[in-house]
Amino acid sequence: MKHLPAGEHKFRIWHERHGMLEKEFKITVTSGRTVELPVIEVDIARLMKSDSVK
């Protein structure tokens, strides 16, 4: 994401059918610097369930 203002930002991983897949995480953006977001891995079995919304 480009042009985020400096400061602390919260992110969540969301799927329209299954709701929140992972807890939120925070990053701190420093002016003029690039921040690498962590890799988020989701168990495919969580996406295969058609009934549950978490």
C-alpha positions as CSV (number, residue, x, y, z in Angstrom):
1,M,0.0,0.0,0.0
2,K,1.4,3.3,-1.0
3,H,1.2,6.6,0.9
4,L,0.2,5.4,4.3
5,P,0.8,8.2,6.8
6,A,3.5,7.8,9.4
7,G,2.3,6.1,12.6
8,E,0.8,2.9,13.8
9,H,-1.7,1.0,11.6
10,K,-3.8,-2.1,12.3
11,F,-4.7,-4.7,9.7
12,R,-7.0,-7.7,9.7
13,I,-7.3,-10.6,7.2
14,W,-11.0,-11.0,6.2
15,H,-12.8,-13.3,3.8
16,E,-16.3,-12.3,2.7
17,R,-17.6,-15.8,3.3
18,H,-15.8,-16.9,6.4
19,G,-15.2,-13.7,8.4
20,M,-12.0,-12.9,10.1
21,L,-9.3,-15.5,9.4
22,E,-6.5,-14.2,11.6
23,K,-6.2,-11.8,14.4
24,E,-5.3,-8.3,13.6
25,F,-1.7,-7.2,13.5
26,K,0.0,-3.8,13.8
27,I,2.7,-2.1,11.9
28,T,4.5,1.2,12.5
29,V,5.2,3.3,9.4
30,T,8.1,5.8,9.5
31,S,8.0,8.7,7.1
32,G,10.1,8.0,4.0
33,R,10.7,4.3,4.8
34,T,9.3,1.1,3.3
35,V,7.7,-1.5,5.7
36,E,7.4,-5.1,4.8
37,L,4.1,-6.7,5.9
38,P,4.3,-10.2,7.4
39,V,3.3,-13.2,5.3
40,I,-0.1,-14.5,6.4
41,E,-0.7,-18.2,5.8
42,V,-4.2,-19.5,6.2
43,D,-5.0,-23.2,6.5
44,I,-7.0,-24.1,3.3
45,A,-9.3,-26.2,5.4
46,R,-10.6,-23.0,7.0
47,L,-11.7,-21.8,3.6
48,M,-13.3,-25.1,2.6
49,K,-15.9,-25.0,5.4
50,S,-19.1,-23.6,3.9
51,D,-21.2,-23.2,7.0
52,S,-19.0,-21.5,9.6
53,V,-18.4,-17.8,9.9
54,K,-15.7,-16.9,12.4
